[in-house]
Amino acid sequence: MMEPGLYHLLFISAALFFIGVFGFFTRRNLVTMLMSVELVLNSVNLNFIAFNKYLWPNKLDGLFFSIFVIAIAAAEAAVAIAIIINLYRSHHSIDVENTEELKF
Amino acid sequence: MLNDFLILMKSELVISFIIFLLLFIKVGTEMTNDRLLSLVQFLLLANFIAGFLFNEAGSLFGGAFTTNALMAFQKSILSLGVYLISLLFADWLKKSEHMPEFFMLMLSALLGMFFMISSGSLLMFFLALELSTIPVAAMANFDLEKKLSSEASMKMILSSAFSSGILLFGISLIYGATGTISFTEMPALLDGSPLQILAFVFLFAAFAFKLSIVPFHLWTADVYEGAPIAVSSFLSVISKGSIAFILLTALYKVFGPMHAVWYNMVMILSIATMVVGNLFALRQQNIKRFLAYSSIAQVGFILVGISSNSIEGISSVVYFVLIYTFSNLAAFGVAGVISQQTGKERIDDYKGLYQTNPFISWILALALFSLAGIPPTAGFFGKLFLITAGASRGSYFFITVAALNLIVSLFYYLRVIRAVFMDKNEQPIEKINMHPSTKLGMIICGAGIVLVGLLSWVYDYIVNLSM
């Protein structure tokens, strides 16, 4: 069994990042778009932990940063969900295709 | 130790105190909106004045929080902007059911911007940036029953969440490449390796999102149009100003060693921002969308100053943001009063405004002349110093494009002025009764537009601070 190294973790986090970006651009449901953003944030966490463990084991900045990122992601999701609920009340839909009054 | 804490963080502490005071008033008393608004205006004025007292330089929390005279002045500009917003939109605020909440959200965002300006490490910067954007997204939804408002706030929260994801990815790569997140240790470790350049591109993309630099500007016009005008003006002046200040710190102090890398990037983005902002502003009919694209074009000019990487760069950007605060808030204030009383937001509706409302017509004309950069107003001096700073790098092509864009921008600013002063209209907007504090706010803005340009010691003072 091979021990996972820095490159494996970076590969996974980069893949997560681009899956998140892809989902954000292609999905049309607001909640799914929000979930894609969470994927991006989690890939960042993985990056921080991996760099901390393999490259800079004496500096704990990365670990602390990922804890703060988790907290901020929760705050952001709370506000975003509240806004989406309000949007549902006025538009009766959470599809971005239906929110098209503002353009050009 | 405690003394240091109290003195160095005084502006943040004052803002926190006002937020808690509002919370207690909201929960514990039955104060009427009228009295509460006067109280808040008084507190914000006191906060603005307190910004000039007892300023010392120093750092706290192991360098995560730093402050000096220039940062204190930048914070004062933002405080002044918030005070002007509380004056200019008094009518709208008084009618709102949730006025204390509005101020709590706005001041939380302001607190975030203060921490952001003072931040000394990437962790502090990221937390402060989030504190300054999440409340604004909630504020954009303040007209709860309007469809446009919820659409605008949805666009704002999703794009800002996405951009903070990009920012974080950049920060994580920087951490991997250098092993530090402190602004003081980082410059020595930057050598322009490919990983660092990739990380810098991610970071700059996030800045560009917040500052609405082309091609990351698409959310701007939609959010400005849908959100209440008070929020649009907060976004376009205070939010933009604070990001411009921290961009100065980030590019000059932290990424200074990589100047050769970012100079071309800033130049190309600046040209794209000015051209696209101007071209889209030409065809707008709604005054809020028009102001949104005009503020995108102004950001392009701010980038001209930023590209210089010199002391003139810092002082000209700070000076320009001060002028921009006065002129853009005056324009938004006039648009806000008219939209509040008559519901009209199209430029065609402004035809013949001068016949019925000479005072606000003159304020609007002053603001637009200043935004266009016509000599007696301060906007001219702001643009002049920005372009002089940009010219110091010797790229005359860049400066020529910027100057040509100034001329293009005259066309659409003068279009509004023509509608107000020259065009005839059978049914112009009727006489508007303003709240006295709105009138006071407009007079302060008008005086600022004229005086900041004419009094040369203002610019000298800023230059002294930037040394």
Chai-1 contact restraints between the chains, C-beta under 6 A:
chainA,res_idxA,chainB,res_idxB,connection_type,confidence,min_distance_angstrom,max_distance_angstrom,comment,restraint_id
A,F24,B,F162,contact,1.0,0.0,6.0,A-B,restraint_1
A,V37,B,A161,contact,1.0,0.0,6.0,A-B,restraint_2
A,V37,B,F162,contact,1.0,0.0,6.0,A-B,restraint_3
A,V37,B,G165,contact,1.0,0.0,6.0,A-B,restraint_4
A,V40,B,G165,contact,1.0,0.0,6.0,A-B,restraint_5
A,L41,B,G165,contact,1.0,0.0,6.0,A-B,restraint_6
A,V44,B,L168,contact,1.0,0.0,6.0,A-B,restraint_7
A,V44,B,F169,contact,1.0,0.0,6.0,A-B,restraint_8
A,V44,B,S172,contact,1.0,0.0,6.0,A-B,restraint_9
A,N47,B,S172,contact,1.0,0.0,6.0,A-B,restraint_10
A,F48,B,S172,contact,1.0,0.0,6.0,A-B,restraint_11
A,F51,B,Y175,contact,1.0,0.0,6.0,A-B,restraint_12
A,F51,B,G176,contact,1.0,0.0,6.0,A-B,restraint_13
A,W56,B,G179,contact,1.0,0.0,6.0,A-B,restraint_14
A,K59,B,G179,contact,1.0,0.0,6.0,A-B,restraint_15
A,D61,B,I181,contact,1.0,0.0,6.0,A-B,restraint_16
A,G62,B,Y175,contact,1.0,0.0,6.0,A-B,restraint_17
A,F65,B,L123,contact,1.0,0.0,6.0,A-B,restraint_18
A,I72,B,E130,contact,1.0,0.0,6.0,A-B,restraint_19
A,E76,B,A161,contact,1.0,0.0,6.0,A-B,restraint_20
A,V79,B,I134,contact,1.0,0.0,6.0,A-B,restraint_21
A,V79,B,A138,contact,1.0,0.0,6.0,A-B,restraint_22
A,A80,B,I157,contact,1.0,0.0,6.0,A-B,restraint_23
A,I83,B,N141,contact,1.0,0.0,6.0,A-B,restraint_24
A,I83,B,S153,contact,1.0,0.0,6.0,A-B,restraint_25
A,I83,B,M154,contact,1.0,0.0,6.0,A-B,restraint_26
A,I83,B,I157,contact,1.0,0.0,6.0,A-B,restraint_27
A,N86,B,N141,contact,1.0,0.0,6.0,A-B,restraint_28
A,N86,B,S150,contact,1.0,0.0,6.0,A-B,restraint_29
A,L87,B,S150,contact,1.0,0.0,6.0,A-B,restraint_30
A,L87,B,M154,contact,1.0,0.0,6.0,A-B,restraint_31
A,S90,B,K147,contact,1.0,0.0,6.0,A-B,restraint_32
A,S90,B,S150,contact,1.0,0.0,6.0,A-B,restraint_33
A,T99,B,E151,contact,1.0,0.0,6.0,A-B,restraint_34
A,L102,B,E151,contact,1.0,0.0,6.0,A-B,restraint_35
A,L102,B,D222,contact,1.0,0.0,6.0,A-B,restraint_36
A,L102,B,E225,contact,1.0,0.0,6.0,A-B,restraint_37
A,L102,B,G226,contact,1.0,0.0,6.0,A-B,restraint_38
